[in-house]
Amino acid sequence: MINPNTIQTIFETARIDEVVGDFVNLKKRGVNLIGLCPFHDEKTPSFTVSPAKGIYKCFGCGNGGNSVKFIMEHEHYSY
């Protein structure tokens, strides 16, 4: 079992823009970043990353979460 303090430390230090940016080509749009969703095929970007909130959200497929959830979904990991 992973210590809850360790999980909280990871949530606080893993910047969402850096984590997602390793897998998705992101472009700045206002205060957020946008790109093509890695979870489904699309031609028009509907994948948004909010560095201020520390979350991502795809308005096409509905997938969303924080940096840890992104890695878990993208790489098919579980706790």
FENJOTA-V595806 format. One record per helix or strand of 3 or more residues. SS is the DSSP state (hx for helix, st for strand). FROM is the first residue (numbers start at 0). TO is the last residue. If there is no record, write none. Layout:
ss={SS	SS}
from={FROM	FROM}
to={TO	TO}
//
This chain:
ss={hx	hx	st	st	st	st	hx}
from={3	15	26	31	46	54	66}
to={12	20	28	34	49	57	74}
//
